[in-house]
Each structure stands twice: as C-alpha cells, then as structure tokens.
Amino acid sequence: MTCSATNMARRLVKWFLPFYLFTFLPLHAQEFGMRWMYSPQADETQQVWFKRSIHMGEPTASAVLSIGSEGRCIVYVNGFNVSTELFSSNPRGAIGIHDYNVGHLLTKGTNTIAVWYSPVSYGRRQLYAALTGELQSGRQYYIADSEGWLCHAANARTLPDGNEEIDGRAYLADWKDYNWQEESFLFSEWQPAVEATDLEPAVITFCRDDAPRYTMQHVLRRSTFSQQGRTLTYDFGEPVDGWIRVTMRGMKKGEVIEVNGLRYICRGGTDDQACRRFTTSSSGIARITLPAGRSQSNITRVEAIKIIKTIKPQKY
C-alpha cells in the first residue's frame, strides 16, 4: 500500500521540521486523516490489549512502527517489548505519537503487533498504528488501516483516582512462553476493534527522542517496619515517586491485598507479585493491607522502585 498525499505530508513535517527547532519542546500538529481505534467492550477504566497479525512476503530491510494514543501504552512486536520507556506518556492536553524502529524484529511470514493500553480519560482515540518500511527488494510499504485489529479486555483497570486494580488470576507471568502468531495469544474471544468516526479535532504531539521519558532509576529496600492489625508499614527512609513492588508466597487464589491504593487480586500458586504498571504513587512508605489470616510471613520482599522523567540529550 502506498502513502497517501496527506500521510506523506504529515511525515515530512514530522521528520524535517525538528531540525529547525532548537528546543526540547515536542512538535504539535492537527490530525491528518488518522484512523483511530477503540475497544467497544471497554468502559472508562478498563485496560485493553490490541493486536494485529501482518504477513510479510519477504524479509524487511527497515521498518518504523508509529503508535498513537490518548492514554498510555506498552508496545510489543513478536513478543518483544519495543517501548523505550516504562510506559508511553503524553504532554498535558495532547495526544502522543511515538515511533519505534522494529525492522530487526520483523520476519518473513506472520508478524504480530500487540499494544497494552491504559486509559487516562475515557475517549475513542485509544489506538492509532501505522507501519512504514522497506522490503529487502526495495519495495516500500505503508500499513495504517484499522482492518485486522482485534482487542480484548486486559486483567487490570486504571481508576479515576490514579490507582490501579489488577487481577492476578488472569496475569501471564512470562509472555515469551506464548506463540504471538497464534489466534489464541493471551486470551480467547477477541473482538474486532472499532474505527472511531466523527471525532472533534485534537492536538497531536510527535514525541521526539529528546522528549521526557519515564525510566526506572533504582530499587530501594525498606529501612524500618511496623504493624498494626492487618496493615504492614515499610518505611524506605526517603521520598519515593514510583512503584511499590510486593512479592508474596502462600496466598490463596482470589485473596485481595492493597498496597498504597493499588488493589491486587492474588492468583495463588508459588509467588504473587503486586505492582502498578501504568500509574505511580508518591510516598516513602508502603502500607500493605493483608486479608484475614495472612501475616508478614507471607511477604517475601518489599521494594520501592524510583521512577523519574529523563531527557535524552538532543543532537543537532
């Protein structure tokens, strides 16, 4: 499929204008016929998996995957996380477009793109995806239609108060154990994603390499511990803006623990691990509320993961 004039114009603006902007500010523009998709079964809090399989008739020389969303996303190609940060983030009041170089991951035959989406506010601009590249024969291609995209509710929700609810019973411990080309990937009962129409114009941000990104700085272990009833308090001795990660053993399937606003439903089995994925909390203290009959002996590790916004130096 060849690029339309409008899509080519959008890419020319995106590629060449940044060379003339001696600033760290991202490039803003209006939409140019972008095809947005959303999950028809998702409400305003539901996290969603999107996926699409694309057949390549010959090896790829180069490819760029452009992903846009009004929310936050983690992007996978053939099972590999290609996201350059913990989760994509957008400037306030705008929708972000992020580019990923994926040519080295695409193979001859079937390739699967998967996107884990988390809402920031409810809307129908949940996903825009475009794959642009060149085959080893020199033929160029551009795929940006909504045909073939499927969606399924994820095992988590992002709540209006900035917390998350995660159902560990539906969580996959290691995605690499699954065949990403199979139609059964992750879940059954996938539904076609719906193309959004009649949308009001929105500001689009083309996120450059030097835009701020969420990255993990370091992991802290607790310095002091106290307990009151079923609530355990771990103090890390300094402010932490990021995640609290709690590893448990011996929990029963369906039991619920709360960690600084995160609600986690245990999957049972050997180990459970409760940790946010798309949101952060600001505290140097972890307050863990256990279900009845559980104690500190069920907690094997408590960590504070500092997450910071970093800026990659700009190249002129």
HELIX and SHEET records of a PDB file:
HELIX    1   1 ALA A    5  PHE A   16  1                                  12    
HELIX    2   2 LEU A   17  TYR A   20  5                                   4    
HELIX    3   3 GLY A  168  ALA A  170  5                                   3    
HELIX    4   4 TRP A  175  ASP A  177  5                                   3    
HELIX    5   5 GLN A  296  ASN A  298  5                                   3    
SHEET    1   A 6 LEU A  27  GLN A  30  0                                        
SHEET    2   A 6 VAL A 203  PHE A 206 -1                                        
SHEET    3   A 6 ILE A  95  ASN A 101  1                                        
SHEET    4   A 6 THR A  60  SER A  69 -1                                        
SHEET    5   A 6 TYR A 128  LEU A 135 -1                                        
SHEET    6   A 6 GLN A 140  ILE A 143 -1                                        
SHEET    1   B 2 MET A  37  TYR A  38  0                                        
SHEET    2   B 2 VAL A 194  GLU A 195 -1                                        
SHEET    1   C11 PHE A  80  ASN A  81  0                                        
SHEET    2   C11 ARG A  72  VAL A  77 -1                                        
SHEET    3   C11 GLY A 109  SER A 118 -1                                        
SHEET    4   C11 GLN A  46  MET A  56 -1                                        
SHEET    5   C11 LEU A 150  THR A 158 -1                                        
SHEET    6   C11 GLU A 164  ASP A 167 -1                                        
SHEET    7   C11 LEU A 262  ILE A 265  1                                        
SHEET    8   C11 VAL A 256  VAL A 259 -1                                        
SHEET    9   C11 ILE A 285  THR A 289 -1                                        
SHEET   10   C11 THR A 231  ASP A 235 -1                                        
SHEET   11   C11 THR A 224  GLN A 228 -1                                        
SHEET    1   D 6 PHE A  80  ASN A  81  0                                        
SHEET    2   D 6 ARG A  72  VAL A  77 -1                                        
SHEET    3   D 6 GLY A 109  SER A 118 -1                                        
SHEET    4   D 6 GLN A  46  MET A  56 -1                                        
SHEET    5   D 6 LEU A 150  THR A 158 -1                                        
SHEET    6   D 6 GLN A 191  PRO A 192 -1                                        
SHEET    1   E 4 ARG A 213  ARG A 221  0                                        
SHEET    2   E 4 ILE A 299  THR A 310 -1                                        
SHEET    3   E 4 ASP A 241  ARG A 249 -1                                        
SHEET    4   E 4 ASP A 271  ALA A 274 -1                                        
SHEET    1   F 4 ARG A 213  ARG A 221  0                                        
SHEET    2   F 4 ILE A 299  THR A 310 -1                                        
SHEET    3   F 4 ASP A 241  ARG A 249 -1                                        
SHEET    4   F 4 SER A 281  SER A 282 -1                                        
END                                                                             
